[in-house]
Amino acid sequence: MKTTRECIEKARNTVEIISAALEGYGARSGLDKGEVSALLMMCTDLSDSIDELGSHIVY
């Protein structure tokens, strides 16, 4: 079973990977720049929430 810290780190890494993939995909896809920007903003919000959660946990 993973620790809370490991889960938070995994979530952070996953959001970073998704953000990087969206940036690359957005340049090659038919998605509107606004759609890609909105998805990236959601990733930023999710990342901020993960960081906030991590700040409340004592390791």
mmCIF file of the C-alpha atoms, coordinates in Angstrom:
data_MODEL
# 
_entry.id   MODEL 
# 
loop_
_atom_site.group_PDB 
_atom_site.id 
_atom_site.type_symbol 
_atom_site.label_atom_id 
_atom_site.label_alt_id 
_atom_site.label_comp_id 
_atom_site.label_asym_id 
_atom_site.label_entity_id 
_atom_site.label_seq_id 
_atom_site.pdbx_PDB_ins_code 
_atom_site.Cartn_x 
_atom_site.Cartn_y 
_atom_site.Cartn_z 
_atom_site.occupancy 
_atom_site.B_iso_or_equiv 
_atom_site.pdbx_formal_charge 
_atom_site.auth_seq_id 
_atom_site.auth_comp_id 
_atom_site.auth_asym_id 
_atom_site.auth_atom_id 
_atom_site.pdbx_PDB_model_num 
ATOM 1  C CA . MET A 1 1  ? 0.000  0.000  0.000   1.00 0.00 ? 1  MET A CA 1 
ATOM 2  C CA . LYS A 1 2  ? 1.332  3.443  -0.918  1.00 0.00 ? 2  LYS A CA 1 
ATOM 3  C CA . THR A 1 3  ? 1.827  6.155  1.651   1.00 0.00 ? 3  THR A CA 1 
ATOM 4  C CA . THR A 1 4  ? -0.072 9.430  1.424   1.00 0.00 ? 4  THR A CA 1 
ATOM 5  C CA . ARG A 1 5  ? 3.140  11.174 0.437   1.00 0.00 ? 5  ARG A CA 1 
ATOM 6  C CA . GLU A 1 6  ? 3.721  8.699  -2.408  1.00 0.00 ? 6  GLU A CA 1 
ATOM 7  C CA . CYS A 1 7  ? 0.162  9.195  -3.645  1.00 0.00 ? 7  CYS A CA 1 
ATOM 8  C CA . ILE A 1 8  ? 0.511  12.975 -3.647  1.00 0.00 ? 8  ILE A CA 1 
ATOM 9  C CA . GLU A 1 9  ? 3.840  12.786 -5.503  1.00 0.00 ? 9  GLU A CA 1 
ATOM 10 C CA . LYS A 1 10 ? 2.304  10.415 -8.059  1.00 0.00 ? 10 LYS A CA 1 
ATOM 11 C CA . ALA A 1 11 ? -0.625 12.802 -8.554  1.00 0.00 ? 11 ALA A CA 1 
ATOM 12 C CA . ARG A 1 12 ? 1.741  15.763 -9.016  1.00 0.00 ? 12 ARG A CA 1 
ATOM 13 C CA . ASN A 1 13 ? 3.823  13.853 -11.548 1.00 0.00 ? 13 ASN A CA 1 
ATOM 14 C CA . THR A 1 14 ? 0.729  12.708 -13.423 1.00 0.00 ? 14 THR A CA 1 
ATOM 15 C CA . VAL A 1 15 ? -0.598 16.269 -13.727 1.00 0.00 ? 15 VAL A CA 1 
ATOM 16 C CA . GLU A 1 16 ? 2.797  17.449 -15.021 1.00 0.00 ? 16 GLU A CA 1 
ATOM 17 C CA . ILE A 1 17 ? 2.836  14.679 -17.636 1.00 0.00 ? 17 ILE A CA 1 
ATOM 18 C CA . ILE A 1 18 ? -0.725 15.464 -18.736 1.00 0.00 ? 18 ILE A CA 1 
ATOM 19 C CA . SER A 1 19 ? 0.087  19.182 -18.996 1.00 0.00 ? 19 SER A CA 1 
ATOM 20 C CA . ALA A 1 20 ? 3.187  18.525 -21.095 1.00 0.00 ? 20 ALA A CA 1 
ATOM 21 C CA . ALA A 1 21 ? 1.258  16.141 -23.338 1.00 0.00 ? 21 ALA A CA 1 
ATOM 22 C CA . LEU A 1 22 ? -1.526 18.688 -23.820 1.00 0.00 ? 22 LEU A CA 1 
ATOM 23 C CA . GLU A 1 23 ? 0.964  21.374 -24.786 1.00 0.00 ? 23 GLU A CA 1 
ATOM 24 C CA . GLY A 1 24 ? 2.524  19.094 -27.402 1.00 0.00 ? 24 GLY A CA 1 
ATOM 25 C CA . TYR A 1 25 ? -0.782 17.663 -28.582 1.00 0.00 ? 25 TYR A CA 1 
ATOM 26 C CA . GLY A 1 26 ? -2.404 21.054 -28.851 1.00 0.00 ? 26 GLY A CA 1 
ATOM 27 C CA . ALA A 1 27 ? 0.193  22.167 -31.358 1.00 0.00 ? 27 ALA A CA 1 
ATOM 28 C CA . ARG A 1 28 ? -0.487 19.153 -33.619 1.00 0.00 ? 28 ARG A CA 1 
ATOM 29 C CA . SER A 1 29 ? -4.199 18.615 -33.173 1.00 0.00 ? 29 SER A CA 1 
ATOM 30 C CA . GLY A 1 30 ? -7.311 20.166 -34.511 1.00 0.00 ? 30 GLY A CA 1 
ATOM 31 C CA . LEU A 1 31 ? -8.250 21.411 -31.065 1.00 0.00 ? 31 LEU A CA 1 
ATOM 32 C CA . ASP A 1 32 ? -8.901 25.084 -30.764 1.00 0.00 ? 32 ASP A CA 1 
ATOM 33 C CA . LYS A 1 33 ? -6.236 26.949 -28.792 1.00 0.00 ? 33 LYS A CA 1 
ATOM 34 C CA . GLY A 1 34 ? -8.961 28.018 -26.390 1.00 0.00 ? 34 GLY A CA 1 
ATOM 35 C CA . GLU A 1 35 ? -9.868 24.395 -25.709 1.00 0.00 ? 35 GLU A CA 1 
ATOM 36 C CA . VAL A 1 36 ? -6.242 23.466 -25.040 1.00 0.00 ? 36 VAL A CA 1 
ATOM 37 C CA . SER A 1 37 ? -5.840 26.524 -22.816 1.00 0.00 ? 37 SER A CA 1 
ATOM 38 C CA . ALA A 1 38 ? -8.944 25.559 -20.849 1.00 0.00 ? 38 ALA A CA 1 
ATOM 39 C CA . LEU A 1 39 ? -7.628 22.017 -20.330 1.00 0.00 ? 39 LEU A CA 1 
ATOM 40 C CA . LEU A 1 40 ? -4.240 23.353 -19.240 1.00 0.00 ? 40 LEU A CA 1 
ATOM 41 C CA . MET A 1 41 ? -5.983 25.696 -16.798 1.00 0.00 ? 41 MET A CA 1 
ATOM 42 C CA . MET A 1 42 ? -7.829 22.709 -15.330 1.00 0.00 ? 42 MET A CA 1 
ATOM 43 C CA . CYS A 1 43 ? -4.484 20.949 -14.895 1.00 0.00 ? 43 CYS A CA 1 
ATOM 44 C CA . THR A 1 44 ? -3.102 24.015 -13.140 1.00 0.00 ? 44 THR A CA 1 
ATOM 45 C CA . ASP A 1 45 ? -6.115 24.115 -10.826 1.00 0.00 ? 45 ASP A CA 1 
ATOM 46 C CA . LEU A 1 46 ? -5.738 20.412 -10.098 1.00 0.00 ? 46 LEU A CA 1 
ATOM 47 C CA . SER A 1 47 ? -2.034 20.848 -9.405  1.00 0.00 ? 47 SER A CA 1 
ATOM 48 C CA . ASP A 1 48 ? -2.786 23.708 -7.015  1.00 0.00 ? 48 ASP A CA 1 
ATOM 49 C CA . SER A 1 49 ? -5.354 21.555 -5.217  1.00 0.00 ? 49 SER A CA 1 
ATOM 50 C CA . ILE A 1 50 ? -2.867 18.700 -4.892  1.00 0.00 ? 50 ILE A CA 1 
ATOM 51 C CA . ASP A 1 51 ? -0.282 21.110 -3.459  1.00 0.00 ? 51 ASP A CA 1 
ATOM 52 C CA . GLU A 1 52 ? -2.868 22.453 -1.015  1.00 0.00 ? 52 GLU A CA 1 
ATOM 53 C CA . LEU A 1 53 ? -3.744 18.938 0.078   1.00 0.00 ? 53 LEU A CA 1 
ATOM 54 C CA . GLY A 1 54 ? -0.071 18.129 0.532   1.00 0.00 ? 54 GLY A CA 1 
ATOM 55 C CA . SER A 1 55 ? 0.427  21.208 2.688   1.00 0.00 ? 55 SER A CA 1 
ATOM 56 C CA . HIS A 1 56 ? -2.172 19.922 5.174   1.00 0.00 ? 56 HIS A CA 1 
ATOM 57 C CA . ILE A 1 57 ? -0.498 16.567 5.655   1.00 0.00 ? 57 ILE A CA 1 
ATOM 58 C CA . VAL A 1 58 ? 2.258  16.078 8.202   1.00 0.00 ? 58 VAL A CA 1 
ATOM 59 C CA . TYR A 1 59 ? 4.895  13.749 6.823   1.00 0.00 ? 59 TYR A CA 1 
# 
